Every structure is written in structure tokens, then in C-alpha cells.
Amino acid sequence: MQTDPVARFFAALTFFTILPGPRPAHERYTLEAMAPALPFVGLLIGACGATLLAIGSFLFLSAPLAALIAIAGMVALTGALHEDGLADFFDGLGAHDQKARAAAVHDPRLGAFGVLALVFALALRVALLAVAIRAGLLHATVTLLVASVWSRAPLIVLAKGGQTPPGSRLAADCATFDKKSAGLTLVLAALVTFPLILMTPILLFPASLLVVSLALAGLRRVAQKAYGGVGGDTYGTAQQISETILLAAGAMAAAHGL
């Protein structure tokens, strides 16, 4: 396994975002190798959204519009990587058997299920962030940063064990995920986000992480039944579901003063 932390970070940065960075052409980094860098990449993506959110607020834009700009910026920075996985995953669920689902996932054309899933997911995230803004810019910023970090770190819930669909190289890499890498990823995510949560105590976040774990465990079962294993599109779907749950925690905290 690759051990250079700087190389890991840039490998994760160039894989999960559209940003350029140094990466050895002769070496392929597995998700296991990149995993410890995911909290920092997530923090960077969240910081992009938080910056746009602050700009929108200072320009006296409405909360929904500021939230839309922030989410759009994060989607652009990642090249819609996770949204693409979400759309493909749900597109395949509309097929009648596993073979047809696999064909739908690899079809560049997007069907009704994928379009609806993508529209609903984006609209829900924008709406939840707009609600979080009610408690102030600081609360919304912390919500966005924590959601961005912890929607990526828990991908190890899917990575450890389970089957992988035929031909899925990313999923095959994940099947070898060890406990050391998983533990390090979670510890780093906690260290990155703990100071943020202290700035504005949001009591629902710890409970929301449990909900995220349960949701991802359920998603893995659906993927194994529908596709024969956990593929790259499942990981994109997992990130989207996790981010939505964490944004919902921030929105509920804002709405109920928690």
C-alpha cells in the first residue's frame, strides 16, 4: 500500500475533484490508499461551498439562492462525480433484472429514474441548507463542512467486505480495505470536524452519524441484491445519501434550536 501522505492527498484530490495536482503516472492509487486523505478533500470541497455561501449572504441574496450557489459550486468542484453515480444507480433500479440493471448503469443515456433521483437529491440538499441558514451563517457553514467531510469518510462502511460487481475495479480495490486504514480515516475525520462542531454545538450530528451508518449498511444490501455487489455508482450514491442526512441534522438543529 502506498505510504506517502502527500502523494495520497493529491491522488485523492485529483480523483474526487477536477483540481489538478502532481500524481505519478506509473502508480495507481487504490481507494484504500487514498482513504485517509478523504476527510481533508471533503473539507476542501466543503470550504468551497462555505465560501460561496458567505458571498451569497454578504450580497444579501435569499437563503435558498445562497444555498443553491453553494451546492452548485461543490457539484462543479467534484465534476458531478457523486451525482453521476447517484443517477446511474437509480437508473438501474428501474430495470427488471440484474443483467438489464448492469446495462442501464453503463448506458450513457439517463432514464427517468436517474433524472428524478438527481433532481430530488439536489433540491433536497439546497432546501436543507437554506433551512440551516436560519440559525446564522456560522451554523450553516459548520453544517456544510461537517456534511462534506463525513459524507466521504464513512464510505469504508461499504468498502469492508461484501461482493463486488464484475468488472468494477474501484469496488474490487475496496474489498481489500483493512481495519487500520478504516480506523485512521475515521480518526482523521473526527479530528478535522471536532473543532468545527465546538464552534456551534449541534447535538444532532452524533446521532446523524449513526443514521448514516445504518443507511449505508442498507444501501449495501440493496446494491448486492440489485447489482450483485457494491460498485462505483454505489459509492457515489452513498456520498449523496450521507451528505443529505448530515444536512438534515443541521437543518433540524436550526429549526428547533438544538
Secondary structure, DSSP 8 states (H G I E B T S, - for coil): ----HHHHHHHHHHHHSS------TT----HHHHGGGHHHHHHHHHHHHHHHHHHHHHTT--HHHHHHHHHHHHHHHTTTHHHHHHHHHHHHHTSSSHHHHHHHHH-SS--HHHHHHHHHHHHHHHHHHHHHGGG-HHHHHHHHHHHHHHTTGGGHHHHSSS---TT-HHHHHHTT--HHHHHHHHHHHHHHHHHHHHHS--THHHHHHHHHHHHHHHHHHHHHHHHSS--HHHHHHHHHHHHHHHHHHHHHHHHHT-
